[in-house]
Amino acid sequence: MKVLVPLPIDLSVMANGRTLRVVYLLRELNHHCDLTCLVPSDHRFEAAALALPNLHVVAAEPLTRPTSDARPADPLPMDWLSRKALDFIGIEAPLLRATVARAESYDTVFAFDTISLVYLLAVAHRRRGRTPRLVADMIDDPWLSYLSMSAVRKLSPDGLKQAVAVRRLRSRLIGRLDVCTAVAPRDAESLASATGLATAVVPNGVVLPHGSRLEGRRENLVVFTGAMQFPPNASAACWMAKRIWPRVWKAMGGRQARRLNAPDPVRLAIVGASPPPHVRKLGELPGVVVTGAVDDIGSWLSRARVAVAPMVSGSGIKNKVLEAAAAGCPVVSTSMGVDGLPTGEANGSLVADLCDDFADKIVLLLQNPAMAHTIGLAGRAMVSSQYAWPRMAQRMLRVLQGPTAAQDSGAPEEASACPPGSNRNREALTHAAS
C-alpha cells in the first residue's frame, strides 16, 4: 500500500505529545507500507529527514511566482467562511499544490492534526470516486480543546476566531474525508457526532525504558512533566503547586525536615521546557523545583516515587501518564488526566478530583514505598501490553487500509465512534482504549 503524508508539522522539537505521536507512528508504519512524507522545503524538511531517517521524505518545491497566483481558492474552491477558517489555521501553498499533484498515484493520503486538514480537503475536491482513501488523524477534537481553555483565552480575538474556524471545519469540511482517528473515546465520539464520519480510536503509544531504570533508588520526589508553554500543562502546574502541594508538604513534615536538613526531604519537581514566568515563580514555594528543559525526562521519572497528572483542562490521552507508567512510577491523576485510559491500582494509577483527596493519595504513596512500587509495576505491565507504539501502528494501519482490507486479512475491525444513525454498538467505543 502506498501512502502519501503531507507534513506541515515542525519535527525539530520533540518535546510535545503530538510531535512524538507523528514521529513514532510514521516510523512504525514504514515497516508495513510504502510511505512518502511531503514537507515544505525549509528547515522543516531537514527536521523531518532527521527525525524520520528511514522514510522517503520529499520537499515541496517553493513557488517560482507570487503566492497570490496560487491562492488556495484555485485547487480548493469553497464558500468564503470555510476558506477563512482554513486561512486561520494556515496554508502552505507549495505543499498544497504538491499534495494535489501527487495524490492520485497513492492508495491513501494520511495527515495529522487540524493543521493538515486543508491538504486532504484539496485532494477530496480533485479525486474521482473514492481513491485515494483520505484519513485524518485528528489526535484530539479541536472543539473539546477549545472548550477546555480558560474564559480569558476563549473570549480573546484569537480565541473567538478559533471557535468559528473549528466549528466550520467540523460541521462543513471534515465530513468530506473517508475516516478520522482520535486518541481518546470522548474525542472520537464528539468528532463522529459533528462530522458524520466513523472515527476510530487509536491511542497514543509509549516507548518502554530499559529495565535497568526500574532498579534505581526512588526518592521522596513527586514529578509533574510536560511542555510548560502548553496552557493546560501550565494551569495544571499552578493548581498542583498552589492548591495540592501545601497539603502534601504539611502532611510529610516538610518544614521540619527542611529545618533539620533531612537527607531525603519531600520535593515537587515541575519538569518541562519553556515554563512561562508564572510557572517559574512556583519554584519559590517550599519544596517546589521548576527545572525548565531537561535532557532526559525519563531520569526524573526513574527517581520519582509518584508522578502526577493534575489536569484541569485539555483533552485526549496524556503522554505524561503513559510515560510515567512505562517508567514504573505510580500516577495520581484527575479524571481528565486519565480520560480514555484504564485506571485503578491494577493499572498503575489513583484518581482524585478534589484537592484534599488528591493530596491524600500522594501522601499515601510517599509513606508506603512498597505499595507505590507494586502499583508502578502494574502500570508498566499495562502499558507494555496495551500501549507500545508497534501495537498502535497496527491499529492505525487497519484504518489506513480500510474495512475491506481488515476483513480480507481476518483482522478485527477497529473500534470506532459512529455517526448518529449507525447501528454499531456503542459498547465498542467504551472499550476502544482498553
Phi, psi and omega in degrees: 000130179262129184233127176259131182238097171292128192227084176280358185283137179279117181262014183285339181242107182266055187242007178224159186297326181294315179297317179298320179298314180302310185294311185289323177295316181294320178300317181286319180296332181297340176285343189241346180210170183268101185262139169233122178260123182255117186231159175298150183271061174225207182299339179292333175294314179298318181295319180293318179297325180286318182285335184236067192296334184257008180261158175277104182252125184238136178272132173286125184295138177295156180291143178262004178222166184304144182298339179295339178279352183231043182299147179304339180296335181291302179281350187220071180290136179195175181292163186302315184292322178294320179295321177297322178298317179289324176299322180296321179289323179114135181229127173266103186302314178299320179294322178298311182294320180294323179296313180298319182294327186265339195303320187291352177271002184240156178282326184218141169247126191232130182221157185249133166070169183300325183299341183257358186299322185302327183288324175291320181294324178295321177292320179301323181292326186268336190288158177249129184072220183243022179239132001284161175288137184247119185234128177245119170273094184289342181068287174241160171283118183298334179288319176295323177297319178297316182296334182279352181287161177294158180299324180297314180291320181296325184267000176288162179305315179294323179297318179292321176296320179298318180300315180296316182296315182294317179298321180293317179301314185289321187275331189242332194249315186298329180298349178281350181275183180265322182197151173242161169230158177213162185278337186227150181302322181297318178295319181296317180296318180295317179295317180298319180295321184279327189258339185082004179262143167297133184236110183283149177263116175234096184295167171293154175252188182210148174266125182280125179289164179297146183301334181299333180289339180280348186264356182286168181284133176270141181253170173283064187236130175250130187237135170239123184245154176153161175288114191282350174284348179281117188308317178300325178290319178298318178296319179295320179298318180294316179297318180296311187287325185268327188255324186260314186302319178304326178291318179294315181303316180292314183296329182269008179065038185301316181297316181294317180299322179293320181292324182269003180056049180298146184290336183225066181291154178286138181221152171247123177250122174260106193245118178167156186287153169057050176292131177291168185306320183289337174279319176302324182296338178298336179295349177277349180283150181302128176078006184253134176238129174249113190274332194072202181295140176232156180290328188211101178296329181302328180293327176290319179292328180287339178266337187285146173274331182220137168251148181235150175225073185277052188287131177241001176205172182099176180210172179083172179283133185271121178300327182300326179288315179296318181295319178295316179298319179298331179275004180075023182255124179294150185242133168252125189218156165286167177300322180294326182292333181245020179303126179088358181249151172296140183233178181101167183302324181292346179242013171090011184218152172241139187244133177209139181247350177256147185304311183297316181295319179298312180297318181300321181290324175297313180298320179303315181287323178295323183275351181230077183303323181295319178296316179299320180296316181296315180294321178298317179294325178296320177296320178297318179297321180296311182289329178298320184275335189242337191232020173291146184301321178302324179293318179294323179295324177297321177295317180293324179301319179295326176292317180297323182284328180098164184298328180296316180295321180296320181289321180297326182275354183081004180282145177292142178292141184293138176299139182210160170273135186248150180295160178306139180096347179289149179265010178289139182289131180291349176299329178299322178293318182302323185257012188296329184256011184240000000 
